[in-house]
Amino acid sequence: MTEPWLSADDIAAHLGVTKDTVYAWIAEKDMPAHKVGRLWKFQTSEIDEWVRSGRAGTADVE
């Protein structure tokens, strides 16, 4: 079974941050995201690996 694609709202809730923080992390911290038309889509496994790798850094964006 394939992993579902999640919205920015879903990923923000998963990480406990605001949607604005998610967009800032895409731009400034290379958060793994895929543009589908005008929307950003995410896979939980990619986001969790990004956080575990330390690339998320500190939460200084909010």
C-alpha positions in Angstrom: 0.0 0.0 0.0 1.3 3.4 -0.9 1.8 6.2 1.6 -0.8 9.0 1.2 0.2 12.5 0.2 -0.5 15.1 2.9 -1.3 18.8 2.8 0.7 21.6 4.5 -2.1 21.7 7.1 -1.7 18.0 7.8 2.1 18.2 8.1 1.9 21.3 10.3 -0.4 19.4 12.7 1.9 16.4 12.5 4.9 18.5 13.6 3.0 20.8 16.0 3.8 24.0 14.1 1.9 26.5 12.0 1.4 26.3 8.3 3.5 29.5 7.9 6.4 27.7 9.6 6.1 24.8 7.2 6.3 27.2 4.2 9.3 28.9 5.8 11.0 25.6 6.3 10.5 24.6 2.7 12.1 27.9 1.6 14.9 28.2 4.2 15.7 24.7 5.5 15.1 22.4 2.4 12.1 20.6 3.9 11.2 17.8 1.6 8.0 18.9 -0.3 6.6 18.3 -3.7 4.7 21.0 -5.7 1.5 19.7 -7.3 0.0 22.5 -9.3 -0.2 25.3 -6.7 -0.2 23.0 -3.7 2.6 21.6 -1.7 2.3 17.9 -0.8 4.3 15.9 1.7 4.9 12.3 2.7 5.2 11.7 6.4 8.1 9.3 6.0 10.2 11.9 4.2 9.4 14.6 6.8 10.1 12.3 9.7 13.5 11.4 8.2 14.3 15.1 7.6 13.6 15.8 11.3 15.6 12.8 12.5 18.5 13.8 10.3 18.9 17.1 12.1 18.3 19.2 9.0 15.2 20.8 10.6 17.5 22.6 13.0 16.0 25.0 15.6 12.6 26.4 15.5 13.8 30.0 14.9 11.5 30.6 11.9 8.2 31.1 13.8 
